[in-house]
Amino acid sequence: MSSILLIGDIVGYGNLGMSVMVPILSHLKYEIFRLPSSLVSNNFGYGRFAVLDTTEYMRQSIDVWEEQGFEVDAVCTGYLVSEEQTRLVTDYCKRLKARGTFIFVDPIMADDGKLYNGVTDQNVEFMRSVCRVADVIVPNVTEAKFLAGKYLDKDSLTYEEAEDLILTLHKMGDNSVIISSMLMEDQTCTMLYDKSIGKIKVLPYQQVEAQFSGTGDVFSAMTIGHYLKGNTLEESVQTAMDFVAHVISANRASMHADNGIPIQNHLSEL
């Protein structure tokens, strides 16, 4: 059984972060390690929330795991709360990567053209350091623009601008890049650059008129889960896109969209 270490926030109220990633990856038969970067009371969209920074716990856990000789096949990083924590995660990922571990980074920090509550321009710079270590990064288009420092004033990109954006991120860390939720020439799509073949792929999709928190976590879990099983990056991304569209459509009448997708209702459909 392959193993995946998830690094990110644990949310007390809401189906997002590890709450949706663990069920998906467990159902896909992965052994899961968990390293919470913070404990969060509820989705940031509520405006008021409590956050417990777990950096010291992370440091102690990593020391214990190294002492015990624990190894993982892949790491998937998510929300990180501080420069100190970002440095800790970056250093740990460097050590793991040197031992053959696959590094997958979801630079969670922004959406809909703006940074999340509490995320600053300095946090963006910290996240760049994590992305430089990754084998694959999967920002949404807003995060991609902040990481690249380009096109922040544009909603729809031309193909040339989108190509420039994704190649800028690739050159930042010499890795594969997946940009989700992109509007390119007025068509919604996911764009990916697969380093293994040196090609850009554009995967169009029809926007579902509903919005849920945590769908990016579902997308990341599905993408890494299928990619590590030997599927191509394009195949893995398309599978993730199709599943996300399906679960959004199935739950679009929900009155609790801010609390994410009840993923437990859809595991049999994976």
C-alpha positions in Angstrom: 0.0 0.0 0.0 1.4 3.4 -1.0 1.5 6.1 1.7 0.7 9.8 1.5 1.5 12.5 4.0 -1.1 15.3 4.1 0.1 18.6 5.5 -2.6 21.2 6.0 -5.4 22.6 8.2 -8.0 20.6 10.1 -11.3 22.5 10.2 -13.6 22.0 13.1 -16.8 22.8 11.1 -17.0 22.2 7.4 -16.1 19.6 4.8 -12.8 20.9 3.5 -9.1 20.4 4.0 -8.2 17.0 5.4 -11.9 16.3 6.2 -12.5 15.6 2.5 -9.0 14.5 1.4 -8.6 11.7 3.9 -11.8 9.8 2.9 -11.0 10.1 -0.8 -7.4 8.9 -0.5 -8.3 6.2 2.0 -11.0 4.9 -0.4 -8.3 4.8 -3.1 -6.3 2.5 -0.8 -3.6 4.8 0.4 -2.1 4.8 3.9 -2.5 8.3 5.3 -0.1 10.3 7.5 -1.5 13.6 8.9 0.5 16.6 9.9 -1.9 19.5 10.7 -0.5 22.9 10.1 -3.3 24.5 12.1 -6.6 23.8 13.7 -9.3 26.1 12.3 -12.7 26.6 13.9 -14.6 27.1 10.6 -14.3 28.2 7.0 -12.7 31.6 6.6 -15.7 32.7 4.5 -17.7 33.3 7.7 -15.4 36.3 8.5 -14.8 35.3 12.1 -12.8 32.2 13.0 -10.2 30.9 15.4 -6.9 29.5 14.3 -4.4 27.5 16.4 -0.9 27.5 14.9 0.6 24.0 15.3 4.1 24.7 14.2 5.8 23.4 17.3 3.7 20.2 17.2 4.7 19.7 13.6 8.4 20.2 14.5 8.2 17.6 17.2 6.2 15.1 15.0 8.8 15.4 12.2 11.6 14.7 14.7 9.8 11.6 16.1 8.9 10.3 12.6 12.5 10.7 11.5 13.7 9.0 14.6 11.3 6.1 14.0 12.3 5.8 10.4 8.8 6.5 9.0 8.8 6.9 5.2 6.1 8.1 2.8 5.8 7.7 -0.9 4.2 11.2 -1.4 3.5 14.5 0.3 0.6 16.8 -0.4 0.9 20.2 1.2 -2.0 22.7 1.7 -2.7 25.7 3.9 0.4 27.0 5.8 0.1 29.8 8.4 3.6 31.4 8.9 7.1 31.9 7.6 8.5 29.6 10.3 6.0 26.9 9.3 6.7 27.3 5.6 10.5 27.0 6.2 9.9 23.9 8.3 7.7 22.3 5.6 10.1 23.3 2.8 13.1 21.8 4.7 11.3 18.6 5.4 10.1 18.2 1.8 13.6 18.7 0.6 14.8 15.9 2.8 12.0 13.6 1.7 12.4 14.4 -1.9 16.1 13.5 -1.7 15.0 10.1 -0.5 12.6 9.7 -3.5 9.3 11.1 -2.1 7.0 12.7 -4.6 6.0 16.3 -3.5 2.6 17.7 -4.5 1.9 21.3 -3.4 -1.5 23.0 -3.3 -0.6 26.6 -2.5 -3.9 27.5 -0.7 -4.0 31.2 -0.2 -6.5 32.9 -2.6 -9.5 32.6 -4.8 -11.9 34.9 -6.8 -9.2 37.4 -7.5 -8.2 38.1 -3.9 -6.2 36.6 -1.0 -8.0 34.8 1.8 -8.6 36.5 5.1 -5.4 36.8 7.0 -3.1 36.0 4.0 -0.6 38.7 3.1 1.8 39.4 0.3 4.5 38.1 2.6 2.7 34.7 2.8 2.7 34.6 -1.0 6.5 34.9 -1.0 6.7 32.1 1.6 4.5 29.9 -0.5 6.9 30.4 -3.5 9.6 28.7 -1.5 7.4 25.6 -1.0 6.5 25.5 -4.7 10.2 25.5 -5.7 10.6 22.1 -4.0 7.5 20.5 -5.6 7.2 17.9 -8.4 3.7 19.2 -9.1 2.0 22.4 -8.0 -1.8 22.9 -8.3 -2.8 26.5 -7.8 -6.2 27.9 -8.8 -5.8 30.7 -11.3 -5.9 33.5 -8.6 -3.1 31.7 -6.7 -1.2 31.2 -9.9 -1.4 35.0 -10.7 -0.2 35.9 -7.2 2.7 33.4 -7.3 3.8 34.7 -10.7 3.1 38.3 -9.9 1.3 38.7 -13.2 -2.1 39.4 -14.7 -3.7 40.2 -11.3 -5.8 42.9 -13.0 -7.3 40.5 -15.7 -10.2 38.2 -15.4 -10.0 36.5 -18.8 -6.6 35.6 -20.2 -5.5 35.2 -23.8 -3.9 31.8 -24.7 -0.5 33.6 -24.9 -1.0 35.1 -21.4 -2.1 31.8 -19.9 0.9 30.1 -21.5 3.2 32.7 -20.1 1.6 32.3 -16.7 2.0 28.5 -16.5 5.6 28.6 -17.9 6.5 31.3 -15.4 5.4 28.9 -12.6 7.1 25.9 -14.2 10.4 27.8 -14.4 10.1 28.8 -10.8 10.6 25.2 -9.6 11.3 23.2 -12.8 8.1 21.2 -12.1 4.7 20.2 -13.5 2.0 22.8 -13.1 -1.8 22.5 -13.0 -3.8 25.7 -13.0 -7.5 25.2 -12.2 -10.5 27.6 -12.5 -9.0 29.5 -15.4 -11.0 31.8 -17.7 -9.1 31.8 -21.0 -10.6 33.6 -24.0 -13.9 33.5 -22.1 -13.8 29.7 -21.8 -13.5 28.0 -18.4 -10.7 25.5 -18.3 -7.9 23.8 -16.5 -4.4 24.3 -18.0 -1.6 22.0 -17.2 2.1 21.8 -18.1 3.4 18.2 -17.9 7.2 18.4 -17.3 7.6 14.7 -18.3 6.5 15.4 -21.8 7.2 19.1 -22.0 3.7 20.0 -23.2 0.9 22.2 -22.3 -2.7 20.8 -22.3 -5.9 22.8 -22.0 -8.9 20.9 -20.6 -12.2 23.0 -21.1 -15.2 22.5 -18.9 -18.7 23.9 -18.4 -19.0 26.0 -15.2 -21.6 24.6 -12.8 -23.7 27.4 -11.4 -22.9 26.6 -7.7 -19.9 27.3 -5.5 -18.7 25.2 -2.6 -15.8 25.5 -0.2 -13.3 22.6 -0.3 -13.8 21.6 -3.9 -10.1 22.5 -4.5 -9.2 19.9 -1.8 -11.4 17.3 -3.6 -9.6 18.2 -6.8 -6.2 17.8 -5.3 -7.0 14.5 -3.6 -8.4 13.0 -6.8 -5.5 14.3 -8.9 -2.7 13.0 -6.7 -4.6 9.8 -5.9 -5.0 8.8 -9.6 -1.6 10.1 -10.7 0.3 8.0 -8.1 -1.5 4.9 -9.5 0.3 5.4 -12.8 -2.2 7.5 -14.8 -0.8 10.4 -16.8 -1.1 13.9 -15.4 -3.7 14.8 -18.0 -5.8 11.7 -17.3 -5.6 12.3 -13.5 -6.6 15.9 -13.9 -9.5 15.1 -16.2 -10.8 12.4 -13.7 -10.6 15.0 -10.9 -12.4 17.6 -13.0 -15.2 15.2 -13.9 -15.7 14.1 -10.3 -15.7 17.7 -8.9 -18.3 18.7 -11.5 -20.4 15.7 -10.6 -20.4 16.3 -6.8 -21.1 20.0 -7.2 -24.1 19.3 -9.5 -25.3 16.6 -7.1 -25.3 19.1 -4.1 -26.1 22.3 -5.8 -29.4 22.6 -4.0 -27.6 22.4 -0.6 -28.3 25.2 1.9 -24.8 24.9 3.4 -22.5 25.5 0.4 -20.0 27.3 2.7 -19.5 24.1 4.6 -18.3 22.1 1.5 -19.3 18.8 -0.1 -20.5 15.9 2.0 -17.9 13.7 0.4 -19.0 10.6 2.4 -22.1 10.5 0.2 -20.0 10.0 -2.9 -17.2 7.6 -2.1 -18.9 4.7 -3.9 -18.7 6.8 -7.1 -14.9 7.2 -7.1 
